[in-house]
């Protein structure tokens, strides 16, 4: 079985570095754990590293986190289900009144449920369009079971292009201003995800009014989510995938290219990219059950029965962590 080795201490140090970058701009870090299946030990390391809250998308993850870390503020960043039950967060993100009312129905203690309005700012995925923002905000504040605490956006996860990221941030800050000018309370403005970190590293100025960012990829993999470049003081080897070499030949017959068939495939990685730790190896392709790697001239040979190590992309990491065919080994923490 393939193995995903996760160094929790490295994730904690990555979190410290990212929290420091944000703190220098007056921003809080909300750590996202969906990439690690809501693993409580990883979440605890992120909190110890400087995060102020934990965010996730899946009910099972939120339930696991709530049981293990009862004092931590949890954000549900997946839109609530309209047709069935769901696990609300201490803060739940909504983009419609139907979703907000579903959250209100979860209010059982007499305390209103806190919600953030998700605003569409160019990614063309979830979020209320600008023309519907004020009406939604007013409807939420008119519902006694709900408390509007802020606005949020997501970008560069679906169709948002790198050149539009500053416009996205300006739009969510503008949304907060619009709501305030309409007499509605907005204390928190979540400007996006790990894709904004490279701008901060470059010294770019973000609009005034942001209060926080939600980051997961940067903490787990030590890179931004826009250009996938290493972040200062972060390591990108916190998560290492190890796959067994099942076959090793020179192919095509009579050629000079040495190829390795590895015991990991699309069932384990989806279409997410991987980068080999061993210099001189590159991926030739993959099928459902196998990944074929080819070795450049001079590359150290990997024997059958040996192990090849890879650094997964965020997409590959999520797939591997949720695959029943990959053993997750947590180190440190």
C-alpha positions in Angstrom: 0.0 0.0 0.0 1.2 3.5 -0.8 2.0 5.8 2.2 1.4 9.5 2.8 3.9 10.6 5.4 2.8 13.8 7.2 5.2 15.8 9.4 2.9 17.7 11.8 5.8 19.7 13.2 6.7 21.0 9.8 3.0 22.0 9.2 3.1 23.9 12.5 6.2 25.8 11.5 4.7 26.6 8.1 1.7 28.0 10.0 3.9 30.1 12.1 5.6 31.6 9.0 2.3 32.3 7.2 0.7 33.7 10.4 3.7 36.0 10.7 3.3 37.2 7.1 -0.3 38.0 7.7 0.2 39.5 11.2 2.6 42.0 9.6 -0.3 43.3 7.5 -2.7 43.3 10.4 -4.5 40.2 9.2 -5.6 37.0 11.0 -5.1 33.5 9.8 -8.0 31.1 9.5 -6.5 27.7 8.9 -8.2 25.4 6.4 -8.1 21.6 7.1 -10.1 20.2 4.2 -6.9 19.1 2.6 -6.0 16.9 5.6 -9.5 15.4 6.2 -10.0 17.6 9.2 -7.3 15.8 11.1 -7.4 17.2 14.7 -3.7 16.7 15.3 -2.9 18.8 12.3 -5.5 21.4 13.3 -4.0 21.6 16.8 -0.6 22.3 15.2 -2.1 25.0 13.1 -3.7 26.7 16.1 -0.5 26.5 18.0 1.3 28.0 15.0 -0.9 31.2 15.2 -4.2 30.5 13.5 -7.2 32.1 15.1 -9.8 29.6 13.8 -10.1 26.4 11.8 -12.2 26.2 8.6 -13.4 23.1 6.8 -16.0 22.1 4.2 -17.3 18.6 5.2 -19.7 17.7 8.0 -17.6 14.7 9.2 -14.5 16.9 9.4 -16.3 19.6 11.3 -17.8 17.0 13.7 -14.4 15.5 14.3 -12.8 18.9 14.9 -15.6 20.0 17.3 -15.2 16.9 19.4 -11.4 17.1 19.6 -11.0 20.9 19.9 -14.1 22.2 21.7 -12.7 25.6 22.4 -11.6 26.4 18.8 -13.8 28.6 16.6 -14.9 26.6 13.6 -15.8 28.0 10.2 -18.0 26.1 7.8 -16.8 27.4 4.4 -19.0 25.0 2.4 -22.4 26.4 1.6 -25.1 24.8 3.8 -27.4 22.1 2.5 -30.9 23.1 1.7 -32.4 19.6 1.3 -30.9 17.8 4.3 -29.2 18.2 7.6 -25.7 19.5 7.9 -23.1 20.5 10.6 -23.0 24.2 11.0 -19.9 26.1 12.0 -19.5 28.6 14.8 -19.3 30.8 11.7 -21.1 29.6 8.6 -20.7 31.0 5.1 -23.9 31.6 3.0 -24.7 33.0 -0.4 -28.6 32.9 -0.4 -31.4 33.5 2.0 -32.5 29.9 1.5 -29.1 28.8 2.8 -29.2 31.4 5.6 -32.6 30.1 6.8 -31.2 26.6 6.8 -28.5 27.8 9.2 -31.1 29.6 11.3 -33.0 26.3 11.7 -29.9 25.0 13.5 -30.2 27.7 16.2 -31.3 25.6 19.2 -29.7 27.4 22.2 -31.3 30.8 21.9 -28.1 32.4 20.6 -28.2 33.5 16.9 -26.1 31.7 14.4 -23.2 33.8 13.1 -22.9 33.9 9.3 -20.7 35.5 6.7 -22.1 36.4 3.3 -20.1 34.8 0.5 -19.7 37.4 -2.4 -19.0 36.5 -6.0 -15.9 38.5 -7.1 -14.9 36.9 -10.3 -14.2 33.2 -9.7 -17.7 32.4 -11.1 -18.4 29.8 -8.6 -20.3 30.4 -5.3 -21.3 33.8 -4.0 -24.1 36.3 -4.2 -23.8 38.7 -7.2 -23.2 42.4 -6.3 -26.8 43.4 -7.2 -28.2 41.0 -4.6 -25.8 41.8 -1.8 -27.7 44.4 0.1 -31.1 42.6 -0.1 -29.5 39.5 1.3 -27.7 41.4 4.0 -31.0 43.0 5.1 -32.8 39.8 5.1 -30.2 38.1 7.3 -30.2 41.0 9.8 -34.0 40.8 9.9 -33.9 37.2 11.0 -33.5 37.1 14.8 -31.9 33.6 14.7 -29.0 34.9 12.6 -26.2 37.4 13.2 -24.4 38.9 10.2 -20.7 39.1 11.1 -19.0 39.8 7.8 -18.4 39.1 4.2 -16.1 36.7 2.4 -15.0 35.7 -1.0 -13.1 32.9 -2.8 -10.9 33.3 -5.8 -8.6 31.2 -8.0 -10.3 27.9 -7.2 -12.6 27.7 -10.2 -12.3 30.2 -13.1 -10.5 33.1 -11.5 -7.3 34.1 -13.4 -4.2 35.4 -11.6 -4.5 38.9 -13.2 -7.9 39.3 -11.6 -7.0 38.6 -8.0 -6.5 42.3 -6.9 -9.9 43.1 -8.4 -11.4 40.3 -6.3 -9.9 41.7 -3.1 -11.1 45.2 -3.9 -14.6 43.8 -4.7 -15.0 42.1 -1.3 -13.7 45.2 0.5 -16.2 47.2 -1.5 -19.0 44.8 -0.6 -18.3 45.4 3.1 -18.4 49.2 2.5 -21.7 48.9 0.6 -23.3 46.9 3.5 -22.0 49.4 6.1 -23.3 52.3 4.1 -26.7 50.6 4.1 -26.6 50.5 7.9 -25.7 46.8 8.2 -22.9 45.5 10.6 -19.8 44.1 9.0 -16.9 43.3 11.4 -15.0 40.7 9.4 -13.8 40.7 5.8 -12.2 37.5 4.6 -10.3 38.3 1.5 -9.6 34.9 0.1 -7.2 32.0 0.3 -3.5 31.1 -0.1 -3.5 32.6 -3.5 -3.1 36.0 -2.0 0.1 35.2 -0.1 2.5 35.6 -3.1 1.3 39.2 -3.4 2.1 39.9 0.2 5.5 38.3 -0.1 6.2 40.6 -3.1 5.3 43.6 -0.9 2.0 44.4 -2.7 -0.4 46.6 -0.8 -3.9 45.1 -0.3 -6.9 47.4 0.2 -7.7 48.6 3.7 -10.5 46.8 5.4 -9.5 43.1 5.2 -9.4 41.4 8.5 -8.4 37.8 7.6 -7.4 35.2 5.0 -8.2 31.5 4.9 -5.2 29.4 4.1 -4.7 25.6 3.8 -2.4 24.8 0.9 0.2 27.2 2.2 0.3 25.5 5.6 0.3 21.9 4.3 2.6 22.4 1.3 4.5 25.6 2.0 3.5 27.4 -1.2 1.1 30.0 -2.4 -1.9 28.9 -4.4 -1.6 31.3 -7.3 1.9 30.6 -8.8 2.7 27.6 -6.5 6.0 29.2 -5.4 7.7 28.4 -2.0 6.9 30.9 0.7 9.6 32.4 3.0 10.5 30.2 6.0 8.2 27.4 4.8 9.0 23.9 3.8 7.2 22.0 1.0 8.1 18.5 2.3 5.6 18.3 5.1 3.6 15.8 3.1 5.5 13.1 1.2 3.8 10.3 -0.8 5.8 7.0 -1.0 4.9 4.5 -3.7 6.4 1.1 -4.4 8.2 0.3 -7.6 6.4 -2.7 -9.1 8.2 -3.0 -12.4 11.5 -1.6 -13.9 12.5 -2.0 -17.5 14.0 -0.1 -20.4 11.1 0.7 -22.7 10.3 0.8 -25.6 12.4 -2.4 -26.2 15.8 -1.5 -27.5 15.5 2.1 -26.4 17.4 3.9 -23.7 14.6 5.2 -21.4 14.3 3.4 -18.1 10.7 3.3 -16.9 9.2 2.5 -13.5 5.7 1.4 -12.9 4.6 2.6 -9.5 1.8 1.3 -7.3 -0.3 4.5 -7.3 -2.7 5.9 -9.9 -5.7 8.1 -10.5 -7.7 6.3 -7.9 -5.2 7.7 -5.3 -4.1 11.0 -6.9 -6.9 12.0 -9.2 -5.4 14.3 -11.8 -3.3 16.2 -9.3 0.4 16.7 -10.2 3.3 15.2 -8.3 7.0 16.2 -8.1 9.6 13.5 -7.5 12.0 13.9 -4.7 14.6 11.9 -6.6 16.2 14.2 -9.2 16.0 13.0 -12.8 12.6 11.3 -12.5 9.5 12.7 -14.2 6.0 11.4 -14.8 5.2 9.9 -18.2 1.5 9.2 -17.4 -0.9 7.4 -15.2 -3.9 5.1 -15.3 -6.4 4.1 -12.6 -3.9 1.9 -10.7 -0.4 2.8 -11.9 1.8 5.8 -12.4 4.6 5.4 -15.0 7.8 7.4 -14.3 10.7 7.8 -16.7 14.3 8.3 -15.6 16.7 10.7 -17.3 20.3 9.6 -18.0 22.3 9.4 -14.9 19.3 9.1 -12.5 19.9 6.8 -9.6 18.1 3.5 -10.2 15.1 2.5 -8.1 14.9 -1.3 -7.7 11.7 -3.3 -7.9 10.3 -3.5 -4.3 11.9 -0.1 -3.5 10.1 3.1 -2.8 9.9 6.3 -4.8 9.0 9.5 -3.0 6.9 12.3 -4.4 5.7 15.8 -3.2 2.0 16.0 -4.1 0.2 19.1 -5.4 -2.7 20.2 -3.3 -5.2 18.4 -5.6 -3.1 15.2 -5.3 -2.7 15.6 -1.6 -6.5 15.8 -1.0 -7.0 12.8 -3.2 -4.3 10.7 -1.5 -5.5 11.7 2.0 -9.0 10.5 1.2 -8.0 7.4 -0.8 -8.7 4.1 1.0 -5.6 2.7 -0.8 -3.1 5.1 0.8 -2.0 4.8 4.4 -1.7 8.1 6.1 1.2 8.2 8.7 1.3 11.2 11.1 4.7 12.0 12.4 5.5 14.4 15.3 2.8 16.6 16.8 
